Amino acid sequence: MISSYFNEWLDEYNDYMRLYTLFGDEYYLEQAGEALAGLKALVLRAERHKNILRKIMSDKVHVY
């Protein structure tokens, strides 16, 4: 499920970059930057979630 979110964000980024390349409008470049920032936030959140799950599934006691 998470991978579909990555694909959507990447598609949006690529679409805006293609529009920027074709038309040179700064608006498209700004939107591409926002899509990239959203993708980075999603990746960071997924990494944190993965670390939390790893700690939950571990037999060790972890300090948070």
MODELLER restraints for C-alpha pairs under 7 A, 6 or more apart:
rsr = mdl.restraints
at = mdl.atoms
rsr.add(forms.Gaussian(group=physical.xy_distance, feature=features.Distance(at['CA:6:A'], at['CA:39:A']), mean=6.74, stdev=0.5))
rsr.add(forms.Gaussian(group=physical.xy_distance, feature=features.Distance(at['CA:9:A'], at['CA:35:A']), mean=6.14, stdev=0.5))
rsr.add(forms.Gaussian(group=physical.xy_distance, feature=features.Distance(at['CA:9:A'], at['CA:39:A']), mean=5.86, stdev=0.5))
rsr.add(forms.Gaussian(group=physical.xy_distance, feature=features.Distance(at['CA:12:A'], at['CA:35:A']), mean=6.57, stdev=0.5))
rsr.add(forms.Gaussian(group=physical.xy_distance, feature=features.Distance(at['CA:13:A'], at['CA:32:A']), mean=4.82, stdev=0.5))
rsr.add(forms.Gaussian(group=physical.xy_distance, feature=features.Distance(at['CA:13:A'], at['CA:35:A']), mean=5.42, stdev=0.5))
rsr.add(forms.Gaussian(group=physical.xy_distance, feature=features.Distance(at['CA:13:A'], at['CA:36:A']), mean=6.33, stdev=0.5))
rsr.add(forms.Gaussian(group=physical.xy_distance, feature=features.Distance(at['CA:16:A'], at['CA:28:A']), mean=5.20, stdev=0.5))
rsr.add(forms.Gaussian(group=physical.xy_distance, feature=features.Distance(at['CA:16:A'], at['CA:29:A']), mean=6.66, stdev=0.5))
rsr.add(forms.Gaussian(group=physical.xy_distance, feature=features.Distance(at['CA:16:A'], at['CA:31:A']), mean=6.51, stdev=0.5))
rsr.add(forms.Gaussian(group=physical.xy_distance, feature=features.Distance(at['CA:16:A'], at['CA:32:A']), mean=5.21, stdev=0.5))
rsr.add(forms.Gaussian(group=physical.xy_distance, feature=features.Distance(at['CA:17:A'], at['CA:28:A']), mean=6.69, stdev=0.5))
rsr.add(forms.Gaussian(group=physical.xy_distance, feature=features.Distance(at['CA:17:A'], at['CA:29:A']), mean=6.34, stdev=0.5))
rsr.add(forms.Gaussian(group=physical.xy_distance, feature=features.Distance(at['CA:17:A'], at['CA:32:A']), mean=6.05, stdev=0.5))
rsr.add(forms.Gaussian(group=physical.xy_distance, feature=features.Distance(at['CA:19:A'], at['CA:28:A']), mean=6.35, stdev=0.5))
rsr.add(forms.Gaussian(group=physical.xy_distance, feature=features.Distance(at['CA:20:A'], at['CA:26:A']), mean=6.97, stdev=0.5))
rsr.add(forms.Gaussian(group=physical.xy_distance, feature=features.Distance(at['CA:20:A'], at['CA:28:A']), mean=5.15, stdev=0.5))
rsr.add(forms.Gaussian(group=physical.xy_distance, feature=features.Distance(at['CA:20:A'], at['CA:29:A']), mean=5.84, stdev=0.5))
rsr.add(forms.Gaussian(group=physical.xy_distance, feature=features.Distance(at['CA:55:A'], at['CA:62:A']), mean=6.83, stdev=0.5))
